[in-house]
Each structure stands twice: as structure tokens, then as C-alpha cells.
Amino acid sequence: IIVVGYKHYLIRERFPRLTYVYNREYAQTSTAKSLLIALNKIKGADVLWMNGDVFFDEDVLKLLVDCKNSCCLVDNKECGEEEIKYSLDKQGYIKGLSKQVKEAKGEALGINSIKKEDLELFKKELENVNNNDYFEKAFENLTLNNKIKLMPVNIGRLFCHEIDFPEDLKKVKKYIRKK
């Protein structure tokens, strides 16, 4: 399921065989509400999703599919202000997940998996967060209240890069040329 908003018709025309849900309120909402629209189409299944601005090695998906818990793909690196950062609890599960995390272990890369046993709880929390919240806010609320165990899955040597700026696109194109 692909969630679309602004200029949705361009994507639908290019890839007509895919399944889409349209966030009519895309200009007033953020990723939490867009993700909720898609998740409301799914019941009783594990779900893997990624942000639309993330380019990654296809082997990354296997890391998440093989994870026994709900999980979040991460990279243990220094982060700037714009990145979604994460922190861990004493058991090694994700505790904090936002741009404001203190004692960050690294960056959450925008590719995630929620197990079917956590799905309804996650959807309920997505409903509860503010319209302008990122979906990570729902994850963070659940982890801080010990309602789910969210496993960090390290990217290791695989390639994954968010494309926010022209230099990000250059980095991805350079990687593609090398492959």
C-alpha cells in the first residue's frame, strides 16, 4: 500500500498497478496520520514500511523480516539536528525516538516493522498523537510506557540513505554508479 498526498496523480499514473490510499489532509498532517490510513487497511499481519525518501539495498529488508520483534532500522553514527535519533533502555530496546533524543545511539533510518501482536496498539497510538507528529512519536510513547519492545536493527555495512537535500541525492547516485 502506497500512501499518497500532494501530486498523487503523478505517482498513480506512473505506477497504476499498485495499491494506493490517499491522505486528503496531507497539508495539515504528518507521517503518523498518513501511516494510520494505510495501517487501517491491514488486520492480523506483520507490516513493514519505509519513508518514501529513503534509498536502500534490497538486503536491508531481510534484516527486518528476520527480526522477531517490532523493529526499527538504525545506524550507529553521529547525528545532526534533522535526523530522527534513538536511545536504548537497559535491555537494549529502543526507548527514545525523535529529533530531540538525549544520549542518542544513532539515527533511525525510516524503515520499520511492526509485528501483528503490536499492530492494534500501534494504530491506537497513531490515532492519539497530534496531526503534525511523525509516526515515531507513537513508537516513542509506546516504548516509554513499556507497552511494546522495539528492537533496533543495525544497518551494518548495507547502504541506506535518506534523500533530503541535493547532496543526499548525489551520494545515492554515486552509490548506484558503483554497483
Buried (B, 14 or more C-beta within 10 A) or exposed (E): BBBBBEEBEEBBEEEEEEEBBBBEEBEEBBBBBBBBBBBEEBEEEBBBBBBEEBBBBEEBBEBBEEBEBBBBBBBEEEBEEEBBBBBBBEEEBBBBBBBEBEEBBBBBBBBBBBBEEBBEBBBEBBEEBEEEBBBBBBBBBBBEEEEBBBBBBBBEEBBBBBBEEEEBBEBBEEEEEEE
